[in-house]
Amino acid sequence: MDAFFTSVSSVALAEMGDKTQLLALFLATRFSSKTAIVFGILFATLINHALSAWFGAEVIHWFPENLMNWVVGVSFILVGLWLLIPDKDESSDTKLLKYGAFVATSLLFFLAEIGDKTQIATVILGAHYGDVLMVLLGSTLGMMLANVPVVFAGQWLIEKVNANRTRQLACLLFIIIGIVTIASPLLVL
């Protein structure tokens, strides 16, 4: 359950103010079917994060065991620092909008998530826990917790949430996870 709860909280916080959250807001202004947008986000996230969690779980076999905690821990810290950099809205490509809310959301969200902070976090979580299913479920729930309210409450919610404070909190969480990951084998000694 650690993999699930850490994935939920890490990804939900990392998603705040992220380009995919801005994309969810953009799509909510373009389509009346909010349910189709939500299911498009869910579909894209499930596919993207399944591949990401699986890749992370496989990566752990590429490194010597004594080095893996350092690789994963430093990766958490680097993603935490990356979270301090606000994303820009890159959702100006409207060619896919003609395919409807579900298809446009699925494709745009999947593409926007490639190389995104939350995808990298999911890879790292998969490597750290090795539990693809729990990381997938947790990271997907985290994405949905961060994006569904934006789809339905959009601009009002974004105005009420302090994006800088949220990024700082997410950064702190990732740095703590990174330090604990690095220190955990040392604490056992």
N, C-alpha and C positions, 0 to 999 in steps of 0.2 A: 504494500500500500504506500510505502515511501515514494516509490517511483511515480505512482498515480498522483499523490498530493503535491509532490514537488513539481511535477510536470504541469499540473493545473495552475498552481500559483506562479511559477516562473513564466510560463507562456502568456497567461492572462496579463501579468504586469508588463512583460516585454512588448505585448501587442498595443499597449496604450500609446496613442500618437504615432503608431507605426504606419508605413505606407499602405498596408493592406487594410488597416482600420479607416484610413482616409478614402481608400477605394470603396469600402462598404458604405461610407457616407455618400460618395459620389453616385454609386449605383442606386442608393435609396432615393436620391433626388431625380433619377432618370426613369425609374420603373415604379408603377403603382403596386405591383405584387410583391409585398415585403416577404411573404412566405417563400416565394420562388428564389428570392435573393438569399434568404437564410439557408434554404436547402442547397443552393449553389455553393455557398461558403462551406457548408458541412461536407459536401461531396468533394470539393477541391482540397479541403484540409485533410480529409481522411486519406485520399490518395497520396498527397504530398508528404504528409507526416508519417504515413505507413512506410513509405520508401525511406524517409529520413531516419526514423527510429531503427529500421532494419539495418540501414547503412551504418549507423552509429554502433549498433550491437555487433556488427561484423568487424568494424574498425579495431575493436579491442584486441582482436587476434593478430593484428599487424604489428603490435608493439610488444616489447618485452614486458612481462608482468610488473617488474619493479619500476618501470618508466610510465606505465599507463596512468597511475594516479596523478602524476605530474602533468602529463599531456591533457587529461580531462580537467584537472584543477585549473591549470593556466588558461585553458580554453574558456571555462566558466568566467574567469576573471576578465579575459579579453572581451567576451560578449557583454559582460556587465559594463565595462568602460564604453563599448560601442553603443550601448543603450542611451548614453548621455547625449549622443548626437541625434538631433531631431530629424525625422524623415521628411521628405518633400512629397507633395501629392503629384504622382506621375500618372494619373488616370485620365489624361486628355485623349487617349486613343478611343474613339467612339465607333470605329468600324464594326466591332463585334456586337454592338448594342442592337443591331438589326436582327439578331438571332433570338431575342427574347431574354427575359430576366434570368432564368435558370442557366441557360447555355452561356450567356455573356458573363454572368457572375462566376460560373465554374471555370471557364477558360481564363478570364482576366485574373481571378483570385489565384488560380494555380500558377500562372506565369509570374504574377507579382510576388508570390511566396518563394520562388526559386532564388536562393542566395540571400534571403531575408533573415533578419535577426531571429525570428521565431523558428524558422527552418533550421538554422545553425544550432539554436538552442535545443531543438528536438534531436538533432544528430548527437549532440554532446550528452543529452539525457539518455539516449539509447546506448551510447558508449559507457556511460557511468553505471547505469542500472542493468543493462543487458536484457531487459524485460520489454520487448517490443510492444506487446499488447497493452501493458499498463502505461507505458510512455505515450503510445498512440492515443489511448483513451483520455489520458490526462491532458496531453497537449491539445487534442481536439476540443475537449471541454473548455480548456483555457481560452482557445480561440473563439469559441462560441460565446463564452461569458463576456469577452471583450467586444465582440462585434455585433451580436444580436441587439443589444440595447442601442447601438449606434444606428442600426438599420431602422429601428422603430422610433427612437427619440432623437436621433441625429444631431442636428446643430445645437439644440438646447443642451444635450448631455455634454457635448464637446466644450461648450462655453462654461459649464459648471465644474468640469474636472481640470485640475491643475496639471497640465501635461509635464511641466518641468519637475514638479514634485513626484509625480508617478514614475518618470524616468529615473529619478534619483533613488527612489525606493526599489525599483527593479534592479538598478545597478548594485545597490547594497546587497540585495538578496543573492544575486549571482556571485558577487565577490565572497560573501559568506559561504555559499555552497562550494566555491572554488577552494577557499582556504581549508574548509572541513575535509574536502576531498584529498587535498595534498597532505593534510595533517593526520588523517585517519590511520594510515599504516604506522606512523610514528607514535601514535597514542597507544597502539597495541603492544609496541615494544616495551 
